[in-house]
Amino acid sequence: MPTQVRLISLLFAYQTDGLSAAIYPEGLVEFYFETARTFMDLTITQTIANFTSLKWVVPHAGGSFPSIEDRFITSQPPAVLAASKAAYSTR
């Protein structure tokens, strides 16, 4: 009997350089919002819902994403909302 192998990919999304011209040190605030933007984009494009075998490492505890996720996700079509909520609950 052949052995089945299941491949699991792990993705670590992390920004390494800030794009700010602010007078305070880079990275103080930007990374939290860039992390949130990254996972918003992955949600809108349904990447998280479509690639269920991928495991994600979310830096900065999701940045500002957890606090704005409901406001953001409810503005999406119902199909995206349902698929995203289901994907979030499995990871």
C-alpha positions as CSV (number, residue, x, y, z in Angstrom):
1,M,0.0,0.0,0.0
2,P,1.5,3.4,-1.0
3,T,2.2,5.9,1.8
4,Q,0.5,9.2,1.5
5,V,2.4,12.3,2.3
6,R,0.7,15.6,3.2
7,L,2.7,18.7,2.7
8,I,2.1,21.6,4.9
9,S,3.6,25.0,4.2
10,L,4.2,27.6,6.8
11,L,4.3,31.3,5.8
12,F,5.7,34.0,7.9
13,A,4.6,37.5,6.8
14,Y,6.8,40.1,8.2
15,Q,7.8,43.6,7.0
16,T,11.4,44.5,7.3
17,D,11.6,48.2,6.4
18,G,9.3,51.1,7.2
19,L,8.3,53.5,4.5
20,S,7.7,56.5,6.9
21,A,9.2,59.9,6.8
22,A,8.0,60.6,10.4
23,I,10.2,62.1,13.0
24,Y,9.7,59.3,15.5
25,P,11.7,56.0,15.1
26,E,10.6,53.8,12.3
27,G,8.6,50.7,13.2
28,L,7.0,52.3,16.2
29,V,3.6,52.3,14.7
30,E,3.9,51.3,11.0
31,F,4.4,47.6,11.4
32,Y,1.1,47.1,13.2
33,F,-0.8,48.7,10.4
34,E,1.2,47.1,7.7
35,T,0.6,43.7,9.3
36,A,-3.1,44.4,9.4
37,R,-3.1,45.6,5.7
38,T,-1.3,42.4,4.7
39,F,-3.9,40.2,6.2
40,M,-6.8,42.4,4.9
41,D,-5.3,41.9,1.4
42,L,-5.0,38.2,1.9
43,T,-8.7,38.1,3.1
44,I,-10.0,40.2,0.2
45,T,-8.2,38.1,-2.4
46,Q,-9.5,35.0,-0.6
47,T,-6.0,33.7,-0.4
48,I,-6.5,32.6,3.2
49,A,-9.8,30.8,2.3
50,N,-8.5,29.2,-0.9
51,F,-5.2,27.9,0.4
52,T,-6.3,25.9,3.4
53,S,-3.1,23.8,3.7
54,L,-1.1,27.0,4.4
55,K,-0.3,27.8,8.0
56,W,0.3,31.5,8.8
57,V,2.6,33.1,11.4
58,V,1.0,36.4,12.1
59,P,3.5,38.8,13.7
60,H,2.7,41.6,16.2
61,A,-0.4,39.6,17.3
62,G,-2.0,40.6,14.0
63,G,-1.2,44.3,14.5
64,S,-4.3,46.3,14.4
65,F,-6.2,43.6,12.4
66,P,-8.0,42.1,15.4
67,S,-9.5,45.4,16.4
68,I,-10.7,46.4,12.9
69,E,-11.4,43.0,11.4
70,D,-15.2,43.1,12.0
71,R,-15.6,46.6,10.5
72,F,-13.5,45.6,7.5
73,I,-14.9,42.1,6.9
74,T,-18.5,43.1,7.1
75,S,-18.0,45.5,4.2
76,Q,-17.2,42.5,2.0
77,P,-19.7,40.4,0.0
78,P,-21.5,37.7,2.0
79,A,-19.5,34.9,0.3
80,V,-16.2,36.5,1.2
81,L,-17.4,37.1,4.8
82,A,-18.5,33.5,5.3
83,A,-15.4,32.0,3.7
84,S,-13.1,34.3,5.7
85,K,-14.8,33.6,9.0
86,A,-14.6,29.9,8.4
87,A,-10.9,30.1,7.4
88,Y,-10.1,32.2,10.5
89,S,-11.7,29.7,12.8
90,T,-9.5,26.8,11.5
91,R,-6.1,28.5,12.0
